[in-house]
Amino acid sequence: MRVMFHLRTAAFVTSLLAGAATTPADEESAPAPGAAVVTEARRRSRELCGEADFGAAAEMLKEVSKRFGASAPLTCDEGRVYYLRACHEDANGTDGMLVEALYADATIRAQRALELDPDHAEAVLLLADALDAGGDGEGALAALTAWTVRRPKDAVVRIALGDRLFTARDWSAADLQYTKALEI
């Protein structure tokens, strides 16, 4: 059942990312001379993940980071590649140690993205996904809760927190987060 939840999440995130436009905040955090290259690399990495070519996606993002410098969006995208590959490998019955290592890599990159930009909401969502998938549901809840304390008007993270609380069967806390998200 846990695998199916993460597969649905991975499929949703992949489709969402494949169709998402780059936000002005993402473009501002990328170096100006290579902004178009960075934006294209991020777009292409999403396509490669959709094709399950995770190695090529990760390598491309690493190369762009080396060339133009690390940024929260690039680092977060790299973490998302590891997360999606872990979901894919887990669904295919791959060795549990590899899957755990991939979730750990995704967690590290999400943390690194937050170090680069503490306001990068996509990174906290990735961190929560990777922690939860790696077996640290409490860590995922803590990351989302801390974020909502610091940024109480972030409806997307509040909904993600509500979803986790709902899954944990904490109905009243989930209802509170959903209500607060709707009030924003």
Secondary structure by P-SEA (a helix, b strand, c coil): caaaaaaaaaaaaaaaaaaccccaaaaaacccccaaaaaaaaaaaaaaaaacaaaaaaaaaaaaaaaccccaaaaaaaaaaaaaaaaaaaaacccaaaaaaaaaaaaaaaaaaaaaccccaaaaaaaaaaaaaaccaaaaaaaaaaaaaaccccaaaaaaaaaaaaaacaaaaaaaaaaaaaac
